């Protein structure tokens, strides 16, 4: 049971990574640009909408991942692939969090002011 839950969670992480790769990563940018250039045709317009929308892409990636999970979840290569994709997604989230600027000074809470406001509300 625990193994099934772990593999399912790894599959969710892999779905998030593949979705982010298709929609946001610079490695996939030439493909997105080529599809956007041909967006005058009906199929390419649909495909351009698909690969530029995280929600839309994730549905199709999830469908493919569900089929792959159903067929190969008990194989070692499947577990390695979804674990690697999940680790990649975790690292990209951590990097974007660590690279973000710190919050402005005016957002930092003063403990004395917080204590006084709590005391004032009790009166």
PAPADO-560839 format. One record per atom (N, C-alpha, C): residue number from 1; residue in three letters; atom name; x, y, z. Coordinates in Angstrom, 3 decimals, decimal comma. Layout:
BEGIN
ATOM   num   residuo   atomo         xx         yy         zz
ATOM   NUM       Ala      CA          X          Y          Z
...
// end
This chain:
BEGIN
ATOM   num   residuo   atomo         xx         yy         zz
ATOM     1       Unk       N      0,819     -1,195      0,000
ATOM     1       Unk      CA      0,000      0,000      0,000
ATOM     1       Unk       C      0,863      1,260      0,000
ATOM     2       Unk       N      1,862      1,310      0,880
ATOM     2       Unk      CA      2,725      2,491      0,955
ATOM     2       Unk       C      3,489      2,687     -0,344
ATOM     3       Unk       N      3,902      1,585     -0,953
ATOM     3       Unk      CA      4,627      1,678     -2,219
ATOM     3       Unk       C      3,736      2,288     -3,302
ATOM     4       Unk       N      2,482      1,921     -3,337
ATOM     4       Unk      CA      1,546      2,470     -4,320
ATOM     4       Unk       C      1,360      3,968     -4,117
ATOM     5       Unk       N      1,255      4,393     -2,869
ATOM     5       Unk      CA      1,088      5,816     -2,571
ATOM     5       Unk       C      2,335      6,592     -2,980
ATOM     6       Unk       N      3,505      6,045     -2,690
ATOM     6       Unk      CA      4,758      6,720     -3,057
ATOM     6       Unk       C      4,877      6,843     -4,567
ATOM     7       Unk       N      4,575      5,783     -5,289
ATOM     7       Unk      CA      4,656      5,836     -6,755
ATOM     7       Unk       C      3,627      6,822     -7,306
ATOM     8       Unk       N      2,447      6,875     -6,714
ATOM     8       Unk      CA      1,431      7,841     -7,160
ATOM     8       Unk       C      1,896      9,271     -6,914
ATOM     9       Unk       N      2,507      9,533     -5,763
ATOM     9       Unk      CA      3,022     10,875     -5,479
ATOM     9       Unk       C      4,175     11,240     -6,412
ATOM    10       Unk       N      5,042     10,278     -6,693
ATOM    10       Unk      CA      6,118     10,533     -7,653
ATOM    10       Unk       C      5,553     10,819     -9,043
ATOM    11       Unk       N      4,492     10,128     -9,403
ATOM    11       Unk      CA      3,850     10,377    -10,698
ATOM    11       Unk       C      3,264     11,782    -10,745
ATOM    12       Unk       N      2,676     12,243     -9,648
ATOM    12       Unk      CA      2,160     13,613     -9,594
ATOM    12       Unk       C      3,281     14,636     -9,778
ATOM    13       Unk       N      4,420     14,391     -9,136
ATOM    13       Unk      CA      5,564     15,286     -9,316
ATOM    13       Unk       C      6,065     15,282    -10,748
ATOM    14       Unk       N      6,060     14,110    -11,377
ATOM    14       Unk      CA      6,486     14,014    -12,776
ATOM    14       Unk       C      5,523     14,768    -13,689
ATOM    15       Unk       N      4,238     14,690    -13,405
ATOM    15       Unk      CA      3,245     15,433    -14,192
ATOM    15       Unk       C      3,510     16,932    -14,077
ATOM    16       Unk       N      3,784     17,396    -12,872
ATOM    16       Unk      CA      4,062     18,821    -12,671
ATOM    16       Unk       C      5,306     19,246    -13,441
ATOM    17       Unk       N      6,339     18,405    -13,441
ATOM    17       Unk      CA      7,581     18,765    -14,132
ATOM    17       Unk       C      7,399     18,791    -15,640
ATOM    18       Unk       N      6,744     17,785    -16,191
ATOM    18       Unk      CA      6,540     17,745    -17,645
ATOM    18       Unk       C      5,658     18,917    -18,079
ATOM    19       Unk       N      4,642     19,234    -17,293
ATOM    19       Unk      CA      3,785     20,374    -17,616
ATOM    19       Unk       C      4,587     21,663    -17,619
ATOM    20       Unk       N      5,406     21,847    -16,610
ATOM    20       Unk      CA      6,235     23,058    -16,546
ATOM    20       Unk       C      7,233     23,100    -17,692
ATOM    21       Unk       N      7,778     21,952    -18,066
ATOM    21       Unk      CA      8,713     21,893    -19,188
ATOM    21       Unk       C      8,045     22,358    -20,475
ATOM    22       Unk       N      6,846     21,864    -20,736
ATOM    22       Unk      CA      6,154     22,203    -21,983
ATOM    22       Unk       C      5,742     23,672    -21,998
ATOM    23       Unk       N      5,234     24,180    -20,898
ATOM    23       Unk      CA      4,643     25,521    -20,891
ATOM    23       Unk       C      5,668     26,621    -20,619
ATOM    24       Unk       N      6,649     26,389    -19,751
ATOM    24       Unk      CA      7,499     27,478    -19,279
ATOM    24       Unk       C      8,984     27,385    -19,618
ATOM    25       Unk       N      9,535     26,201    -19,791
ATOM    25       Unk      CA     10,987     26,079    -19,919
ATOM    25       Unk       C     11,514     26,594    -21,252
ATOM    26       Unk       N     12,733     27,119    -21,198
ATOM    26       Unk      CA     13,346     27,685    -22,406
ATOM    26       Unk       C     13,751     26,602    -23,407
ATOM    27       Unk       N     13,980     25,386    -22,958
ATOM    27       Unk      CA     14,335     24,311    -23,891
ATOM    27       Unk       C     13,197     23,993    -24,857
ATOM    28       Unk       N     11,970     24,200    -24,431
ATOM    28       Unk      CA     10,807     23,916    -25,273
ATOM    28       Unk       C     10,333     25,156    -26,035
ATOM    29       Unk       N     11,007     26,295    -25,806
ATOM    29       Unk      CA     10,588     27,552    -26,431
ATOM    29       Unk       C     10,577     27,501    -27,959
ATOM    30       Unk       N     11,572     26,885    -28,631
ATOM    30       Unk      CA     11,508     26,810    -30,097
ATOM    30       Unk       C     10,284     26,049    -30,608
ATOM    31       Unk       N      9,882     25,025    -29,897
ATOM    31       Unk      CA      8,692     24,268    -30,304
ATOM    31       Unk       C      7,451     25,145    -30,150
ATOM    32       Unk       N      7,360     25,850    -29,013
ATOM    32       Unk      CA      6,214     26,742    -28,813
ATOM    32       Unk       C      6,181     27,836    -29,874
ATOM    33       Unk       N      7,353     28,383    -30,222
ATOM    33       Unk      CA      7,411     29,435    -31,244
ATOM    33       Unk       C      6,988     28,902    -32,609
ATOM    34       Unk       N      7,426     27,692    -32,952
ATOM    34       Unk      CA      7,053     27,106    -34,246
ATOM    34       Unk       C      5,554     26,845    -34,319
ATOM    35       Unk       N      4,984     26,380    -33,232
ATOM    35       Unk      CA      3,537     26,129    -33,216
ATOM    35       Unk       C      2,777     27,452    -33,267
ATOM    36       Unk       N      3,256     28,457    -32,544
ATOM    36       Unk      CA      2,598     29,767    -32,568
ATOM    36       Unk       C      2,640     30,385    -33,959
ATOM    37       Unk       N      3,746     30,143    -34,692
ATOM    37       Unk      CA      3,873     30,694    -36,041
ATOM    37       Unk       C      2,837     30,079    -36,983
ATOM    38       Unk       N      2,505     28,825    -36,770
ATOM    38       Unk      CA      1,545     28,123    -37,633
ATOM    38       Unk       C      0,123     28,146    -37,063
ATOM    39       Unk       N     -0,138     29,000    -36,112
ATOM    39       Unk      CA     -1,425     28,991    -35,406
ATOM    39       Unk       C     -2,601     29,433    -36,268
ATOM    40       Unk       N     -2,369     29,807    -37,528
ATOM    40       Unk      CA     -3,468     30,177    -38,409
ATOM    40       Unk       C     -4,357     29,003    -38,764
ATOM    41       Unk       N     -3,785     27,826    -38,805
ATOM    41       Unk      CA     -4,571     26,622    -39,083
ATOM    41       Unk       C     -5,248     26,160    -37,795
ATOM    42       Unk       N     -6,386     25,525    -37,959
ATOM    42       Unk      CA     -7,209     25,169    -36,805
ATOM    42       Unk       C     -6,479     24,254    -35,816
ATOM    43       Unk       N     -5,817     23,210    -36,327
ATOM    43       Unk      CA     -5,125     22,283    -35,432
ATOM    43       Unk       C     -3,999     22,988    -34,682
ATOM    44       Unk       N     -3,219     23,807    -35,391
ATOM    44       Unk      CA     -2,097     24,481    -34,739
ATOM    44       Unk       C     -2,570     25,558    -33,771
ATOM    45       Unk       N     -3,725     26,165    -34,041
ATOM    45       Unk      CA     -4,289     27,124    -33,085
ATOM    45       Unk       C     -4,663     26,405    -31,789
ATOM    46       Unk       N     -5,274     25,222    -31,935
ATOM    46       Unk      CA     -5,618     24,430    -30,756
ATOM    46       Unk       C     -4,355     23,999    -30,008
ATOM    47       Unk       N     -3,343     23,564    -30,759
ATOM    47       Unk      CA     -2,092     23,122    -30,146
ATOM    47       Unk       C     -1,373     24,283    -29,467
ATOM    48       Unk       N     -1,410     25,471    -30,079
ATOM    48       Unk      CA     -0,791     26,647    -29,460
ATOM    48       Unk       C     -1,484     26,990    -28,145
ATOM    49       Unk       N     -2,807     26,927    -28,137
ATOM    49       Unk      CA     -3,534     27,153    -26,880
ATOM    49       Unk       C     -3,155     26,107    -25,842
ATOM    50       Unk       N     -3,007     24,882    -26,284
ATOM    50       Unk      CA     -2,687     23,784    -25,375
ATOM    50       Unk       C     -1,316     23,965    -24,731
ATOM    51       Unk       N     -0,291     24,245    -25,519
ATOM    51       Unk      CA      1,068     24,280    -24,961
ATOM    51       Unk       C      1,425     25,614    -24,318
ATOM    52       Unk       N      0,525     26,574    -24,359
ATOM    52       Unk      CA      0,764     27,844    -23,679
ATOM    52       Unk       C     -0,090     27,997    -22,422
ATOM    53       Unk       N     -0,832     26,967    -22,063
ATOM    53       Unk      CA     -1,734     27,011    -20,906
ATOM    53       Unk       C     -1,375     25,855    -19,961
ATOM    54       Unk       N     -0,972     26,201    -18,746
ATOM    54       Unk      CA     -0,576     25,164    -17,780
ATOM    54       Unk       C     -1,719     24,211    -17,454
ATOM    55       Unk       N     -2,903     24,745    -17,270
ATOM    55       Unk      CA     -4,046     23,902    -16,924
ATOM    55       Unk       C     -4,379     22,949    -18,062
ATOM    56       Unk       N     -4,361     23,474    -19,293
ATOM    56       Unk      CA     -4,703     22,643    -20,459
ATOM    56       Unk       C     -3,667     21,537    -20,664
ATOM    57       Unk       N     -2,401     21,909    -20,578
ATOM    57       Unk      CA     -1,325     20,941    -20,779
ATOM    57       Unk       C     -1,354     19,862    -19,707
ATOM    58       Unk       N     -1,613     20,259    -18,468
ATOM    58       Unk      CA     -1,569     19,282    -17,375
ATOM    58       Unk       C     -2,630     18,197    -17,523
ATOM    59       Unk       N     -3,757     18,527    -18,125
ATOM    59       Unk      CA     -4,793     17,504    -18,327
ATOM    59       Unk       C     -4,281     16,412    -19,259
ATOM    60       Unk       N     -3,657     16,823    -20,365
ATOM    60       Unk      CA     -3,160     15,844    -21,336
ATOM    60       Unk       C     -1,942     15,094    -20,802
ATOM    61       Unk       N     -1,077     15,791    -20,084
ATOM    61       Unk      CA      0,072     15,113    -19,474
ATOM    61       Unk       C     -0,419     14,107    -18,435
ATOM    62       Unk       N     -1,424     14,481    -17,669
ATOM    62       Unk      CA     -1,992     13,564    -16,669
ATOM    62       Unk       C     -2,616     12,337    -17,315
ATOM    63       Unk       N     -3,268     12,536    -18,452
ATOM    63       Unk      CA     -3,857     11,387    -19,154
ATOM    63       Unk       C     -2,766     10,418    -19,593
ATOM    64       Unk       N     -1,692     10,945    -20,157
ATOM    64       Unk      CA     -0,574     10,085    -20,557
ATOM    64       Unk       C      0,091      9,421    -19,367
ATOM    65       Unk       N      0,240     10,177    -18,277
ATOM    65       Unk      CA      0,852      9,612    -17,073
ATOM    65       Unk       C     -0,036      8,540    -16,450
ATOM    66       Unk       N     -1,339      8,726    -16,521
ATOM    66       Unk      CA     -2,252      7,709    -15,979
ATOM    66       Unk       C     -2,126      6,402    -16,749
ATOM    67       Unk       N     -2,035      6,505    -18,066
ATOM    67       Unk      CA     -1,856      5,298    -18,885
ATOM    67       Unk       C     -0,511      4,648    -18,568
ATOM    68       Unk       N      0,552      5,465    -18,490
ATOM    68       Unk      CA      1,877      4,924    -18,175
ATOM    68       Unk       C      1,892      4,297    -16,783
ATOM    69       Unk       N      1,242      4,942    -15,832
ATOM    69       Unk      CA      1,177      4,404    -14,472
ATOM    69       Unk       C      0,435      3,072    -14,452
ATOM    70       Unk       N     -0,638      2,982    -15,200
ATOM    70       Unk      CA     -1,422      1,747    -15,255
ATOM    70       Unk       C     -0,617      0,619    -15,901
ATOM    71       Unk       N      0,153      0,948    -16,941
ATOM    71       Unk      CA      0,900     -0,086    -17,660
ATOM    71       Unk       C      2,208     -0,475    -16,971
ATOM    72       Unk       N      2,935      0,512    -16,437
ATOM    72       Unk      CA      4,314      0,245    -16,017
ATOM    72       Unk       C      4,638      0,612    -14,581
ATOM    73       Unk       N      3,654      0,876    -13,735
ATOM    73       Unk      CA      3,980      1,349    -12,384
ATOM    73       Unk       C      4,757      0,333    -11,557
ATOM    74       Unk       N      4,695     -0,931    -11,922
ATOM    74       Unk      CA      5,414     -1,955    -11,163
ATOM    74       Unk       C      6,805     -2,239    -11,726
ATOM    75       Unk       N      7,260     -1,432    -12,688
ATOM    75       Unk      CA      8,593     -1,647    -13,261
ATOM    75       Unk       C      9,579     -0,636    -12,687
ATOM    76       Unk       N     10,816     -1,056    -12,581
ATOM    76       Unk      CA     11,862     -0,199    -12,021
ATOM    76       Unk       C     12,139      1,024    -12,904
ATOM    77       Unk       N     12,232      0,895    -14,231
ATOM    77       Unk      CA     12,484      2,099    -15,044
ATOM    77       Unk       C     11,416      3,181    -14,868
ATOM    78       Unk       N     10,161      2,789    -14,735
ATOM    78       Unk      CA      9,098      3,777    -14,519
ATOM    78       Unk       C      9,339      4,545    -13,227
ATOM    79       Unk       N      9,680      3,823    -12,166
ATOM    79       Unk      CA      9,924      4,466    -10,873
ATOM    79       Unk       C     11,117      5,410    -10,972
ATOM    80       Unk       N     12,182      4,998    -11,653
ATOM    80       Unk      CA     13,351      5,868    -11,821
ATOM    80       Unk       C     13,000      7,131    -12,597
ATOM    81       Unk       N     12,226      6,986    -13,650
ATOM    81       Unk      CA     11,870      8,150    -14,475
ATOM    81       Unk       C     11,012      9,127    -13,680
ATOM    82       Unk       N      9,968      8,635    -13,024
ATOM    82       Unk      CA      9,107      9,562    -12,277
ATOM    82       Unk       C      9,843     10,154    -11,074
ATOM    83       Unk       N     10,746      9,401    -10,464
ATOM    83       Unk      CA     11,532      9,944     -9,352
ATOM    83       Unk       C     12,467     11,045     -9,843
ATOM    84       Unk       N     13,101     10,836    -10,988
ATOM    84       Unk      CA     13,996     11,857    -11,535
ATOM    84       Unk       C     13,226     13,114    -11,922
ATOM    85       Unk       N     12,074     12,944    -12,542
ATOM    85       Unk      CA     11,265     14,111    -12,914
ATOM    85       Unk       C     10,756     14,855    -11,682
ATOM    86       Unk       N     10,366     14,125    -10,656
ATOM    86       Unk      CA      9,909     14,757     -9,420
ATOM    86       Unk       C     11,054     15,496     -8,739
ATOM    87       Unk       N     12,232     14,894     -8,708
ATOM    87       Unk      CA     13,392     15,572     -8,126
ATOM    87       Unk       C     13,729     16,833     -8,909
ATOM    88       Unk       N     13,639     16,764    -10,223
ATOM    88       Unk      CA     13,892     17,939    -11,050
ATOM    88       Unk       C     12,898     19,052    -10,738
ATOM    89       Unk       N     11,646     18,694    -10,564
ATOM    89       Unk      CA     10,634     19,703    -10,240
ATOM    89       Unk       C     10,888     20,300     -8,855
ATOM    90       Unk       N     11,255     19,466     -7,899
ATOM    90       Unk      CA     11,538     19,957     -6,547
ATOM    90       Unk       C     12,722     20,917     -6,555
ATOM    91       Unk       N     13,759     20,587     -7,316
ATOM    91       Unk      CA     14,928     21,465     -7,404
ATOM    91       Unk       C     14,561     22,788     -8,072
ATOM    92       Unk       N     13,738     22,738     -9,125
ATOM    92       Unk      CA     13,355     23,989     -9,789
ATOM    92       Unk       C     12,499     24,863     -8,875
ATOM    93       Unk       N     11,626     24,257     -8,084
ATOM    93       Unk      CA     10,840     25,038     -7,126
ATOM    93       Unk       C     11,729     25,655     -6,054
ATOM    94       Unk       N     12,674     24,869     -5,550
ATOM    94       Unk      CA     13,588     25,389     -4,534
ATOM    94       Unk       C     14,458     26,506     -5,098
ATOM    95       Unk       N     14,931     26,345     -6,320
ATOM    95       Unk      CA     15,771     27,377     -6,934
ATOM    95       Unk       C     14,992     28,665     -7,152
ATOM    96       Unk       N     13,759     28,560     -7,612
ATOM    96       Unk      CA     12,973     29,778     -7,821
ATOM    96       Unk       C     12,643     30,450     -6,489
ATOM    97       Unk       N     12,451     29,658     -5,444
ATOM    97       Unk      CA     12,192     30,234     -4,131
ATOM    97       Unk       C     13,447     30,898     -3,575
ATOM    98       Unk       N     14,593     30,235     -3,721
ATOM    98       Unk      CA     15,839     30,790     -3,200
ATOM    98       Unk       C     16,317     31,993     -4,004
ATOM    99       Unk       N     16,009     32,039     -5,292
ATOM    99       Unk      CA     16,435     33,151     -6,137
ATOM    99       Unk       C     15,508     34,354     -6,050
ATOM   100       Unk       N     14,363     34,204     -5,423
ATOM   100       Unk      CA     13,431     35,327     -5,334
ATOM   100       Unk       C     13,967     36,353     -4,338
ATOM   101       Unk       N     13,654     37,621     -4,574
ATOM   101       Unk      CA     14,155     38,655     -3,661
ATOM   101       Unk       C     13,468     38,558     -2,302
ATOM   102       Unk       N     14,132     39,051     -1,261
ATOM   102       Unk      CA     13,504     39,016      0,060
ATOM   102       Unk       C     12,320     39,983      0,104
ATOM   103       Unk       N     11,426     39,783      1,047
ATOM   103       Unk      CA     10,280     40,697      1,135
ATOM   103       Unk       C     10,736     42,093      1,548
ATOM   104       Unk       N      9,995     43,114      1,166
ATOM   104       Unk      CA     10,357     44,478      1,566
ATOM   104       Unk       C     10,331     44,631      3,083
ATOM   105       Unk       N     11,088     45,602      3,574
ATOM   105       Unk      CA     11,208     45,806      5,022
ATOM   105       Unk       C      9,866     46,134      5,674
ATOM   106       Unk       N      8,983     46,815      4,963
ATOM   106       Unk      CA      7,723     47,212      5,591
ATOM   106       Unk       C      6,782     46,034      5,836
ATOM   107       Unk       N      7,094     44,867      5,302
ATOM   107       Unk      CA      6,252     43,694      5,521
ATOM   107       Unk       C      6,675     42,934      6,782
ATOM   108       Unk       N      7,904     43,162      7,239
ATOM   108       Unk      CA      8,395     42,475      8,426
ATOM   108       Unk       C      7,589     42,951      9,637
ATOM   109       Unk       N      7,087     42,008     10,405
ATOM   109       Unk      CA      6,246     42,338     11,549
ATOM   109       Unk       C      7,092     42,690     12,762
ATOM   110       Unk       N      6,670     43,711     13,484
ATOM   110       Unk      CA      7,304     44,102     14,733
ATOM   110       Unk       C      6,577     43,361     15,858
ATOM   111       Unk       N      7,284     42,514     16,612
ATOM   111       Unk      CA      6,610     41,721     17,648
ATOM   111       Unk       C      5,906     42,579     18,698
ATOM   112       Unk       N      6,469     43,749     19,039
ATOM   112       Unk      CA      5,849     44,613     20,042
ATOM   112       Unk       C      4,526     45,162     19,511
ATOM   113       Unk       N      4,516     45,589     18,252
ATOM   113       Unk      CA      3,285     46,127     17,665
ATOM   113       Unk       C      2,214     45,042     17,569
ATOM   114       Unk       N      2,622     43,832     17,247
ATOM   114       Unk      CA      1,657     42,737     17,171
ATOM   114       Unk       C      1,077     42,452     18,549
ATOM   115       Unk       N      1,928     42,438     19,572
ATOM   115       Unk      CA      1,453     42,176     20,930
ATOM   115       Unk       C      0,499     43,268     21,388
ATOM   116       Unk       N      0,807     44,532     21,059
ATOM   116       Unk      CA     -0,068     45,636     21,459
ATOM   116       Unk       C     -1,407     45,564     20,736
ATOM   117       Unk       N     -1,388     45,208     19,461
ATOM   117       Unk      CA     -2,650     45,138     18,726
ATOM   117       Unk       C     -3,513     43,995     19,246
ATOM   118       Unk       N     -2,889     42,913     19,657
ATOM   118       Unk      CA     -3,651     41,801     20,229
ATOM   118       Unk       C     -4,257     42,238     21,560
ATOM   119       Unk       N     -3,471     42,954     22,377
ATOM   119       Unk      CA     -3,966     43,433     23,656
ATOM   119       Unk       C     -5,108     44,430     23,457
ATOM   120       Unk       N     -4,972     45,305     22,471
ATOM   120       Unk      CA     -6,006     46,308     22,222
ATOM   120       Unk       C     -7,314     45,668     21,788
ATOM   121       Unk       N     -7,267     44,559     21,093
ATOM   121       Unk      CA     -8,483     43,907     20,629
ATOM   121       Unk       C     -9,233     43,232     21,769
ATOM   122       Unk       N     -8,558     42,923     22,838
ATOM   122       Unk      CA     -9,207     42,242     23,954
ATOM   122       Unk       C    -10,019     43,199     24,816
ATOM   123       Unk       N     -9,732     44,468     24,765
ATOM   123       Unk      CA    -10,431     45,429     25,630
ATOM   123       Unk       C    -11,852     45,580     25,271
// end
